[in-house]
Amino acid sequence: MSDSILEPDPADSGATSEPSGAQPDTPSGEAAATGADAPSRIRELLHAAVTSVGGTERPGQVAMAEAVAAAVENGEQLLVQAGTGTGKSLAYLVPALAHGDKVVVATATLALQRQLVERDLPRTVDALRPLLRRKPTFAMLKGRSNYVCLHRVHEGSPSDDEAGLFDPAEVLGGPSSKLGQDIVRLRDWADETETGDRDDLSPGVSDKAWQQLSVSSRECLGATKCPYGGECFAEKARERAKLADVVVTNHALLAIDSLEGAPVLPEHGLLIVDEAHELVSRVTGIATAELTTTGVNRAVKRAAKLANEKAVDKLQAAAENYHGLMEIADGGRVEELPENLHFAVAAIREAAREVITSLGEIRDRGVSDEDAVRKQAMASLETIHETTDRLLEGSVYDVVWIDRNDRFLAAPASLRVAPLSVSGLLRENLYTDRSVVLTSATLKLGGDFTGVASSLGLSSTGRDDVGETIEGTGAAPVWRGLDVGSPFDYRKQGILYVARHLPPPGRDPERPEMLDELADLIGAAGGRTLGLFSSMRAAQAAAEALRDRVPGEILLQGEDTLGELIKRFAADAESCLFGTLSLWQGVDVPGSACQLVVMDRIPFPRPDDPLMSARQKAVEEHGGNGFMAVAATHAALLMAQGAGRLVRSADDRGIVAVLDSRLATARYGGFFRSSMPDLWYTTDRNQVRRSLAAINASAPPVRAR
């Protein structure tokens, strides 16, 4: 192996260049589809934007900007894989602003939303203004429950224990309790804030405190009926979004806008979905419903003093019957509701319908002082009615299962229902009458876009002779895939090490050989380790076992806020950070604080996961390979994201260690390795220890941030 991984290449002065082999997945000449002068115009604008932030254009960034411009011009759907360091935000913002049509940018994380609104968009707009001869405007828009409700602040909130309004600071533990103090602070903040946005509140408050002073869209009285409608933070945000050229939102609100038939986003001609690898999961979450005893009881309490007493009693009795059945129910998928459970769910639906009718009669009488109470009760009941309707319908496009909460064994189980696939929903609702650009650092799995594209509703049956541009057929939109690579030279900057000598992991979380290997690697690295585990149980077991075996501190997800843990990890070179899902995708620690990323095993979904197993079975029934299409694709996406935690800047050096021998020995191992960054690959444990020691010895000291 070349020694270049142990110290920076002398020829690398920090300038970036197109990595070898990272060519766009598009036939030659296709970038000129928008006309001869269009690419030069985009390059001019991009140069101005990049210069304004003190950067230098990267070849991949230029290729992406030109492709986005061409997609908008031609009405295409575009998938762009842009590796870490590409500068993809500017690569899509510049052509979007140049086009002049209204743009919606949807992201998965708060960090990227803030980066766009507070840094990227202001700088880009200022840089492009002289060239565009106009100043594009932008705004952020979130769901209504993300904004404090002034009606709740000034009038109080409907109680689940009493019908009517109450002071939550007095009732929920009193103003001296932590909850009461949070509510008092929220009220004071509501008088000062200009946005009412929860994310602007620092320090934050608990979910329970926030829920007392916020409302869902169903609970809202409406701008015309609410006495505070003219000052409403959510309404002001919507008005700003209507007037803005660029609206920054989140995947959840995009899903609601696309799937629920009630537009919440302004009309737009271009949609950009950043962190697009997360979209299927977010849409699935929005489209999943749950029927719980707690939820039904809450609806009963909310409606008790307003609705017809006989109807409320009927709903209470139905809830008690359902509760008894769910206490003894076994978890797992339900192909068809058993007769007694079907009867219980039907009874809840019928009773909920009667209570809804009763509350409607109150509205017709115009009892305005009870509007807030009625709206909250109505919101709960409508959700219950829709969920029971869906459970009883038994659609072949839904998966139903009984969910037992492992953390609260005394709690009864609940019924959950989720779509078997969201690709059809996305195909019908996301790509209509607009261009959509979907981008992420991980969209190619196993070397091509087809798996991710299919999950996003961009199904296809053919590709051109070089396997790069894929044309949709039938009802599927025409789309194009582009990989612009990364400015980093992964093979010089990092090693992918697979512990081939370890026994394959089984269901037993106790893996003493794996823990020995992990301890040795951490020792060679001198700490500096991000441990990515397939379950919280595994992360906790590893932390407990190794805290007495390694010199530095082991930080464990859940023992403090994630932001604080990452801050401490970045500031202490000898520390390690162990955790699960959010760490696989949410950690950005460039520099010498993170030089070893360890994955305990390939993160396949649990075999008893009802939704994943149902999706796998459906693929197999249609003649496909369910394991590769569902389980392997899910795991490969996580591994690609996890490996991406290592190299975050041009100077980073380190090791990605996978302590699962199947990555080297199983037939599907090549699929996973080709989905990850192109690191130098080895199974030689001695070589890895020498490399870690050398990297550690040459690492600059970690500076507190």
Disulfide bonds with the S-S distance in Angstrom:
none
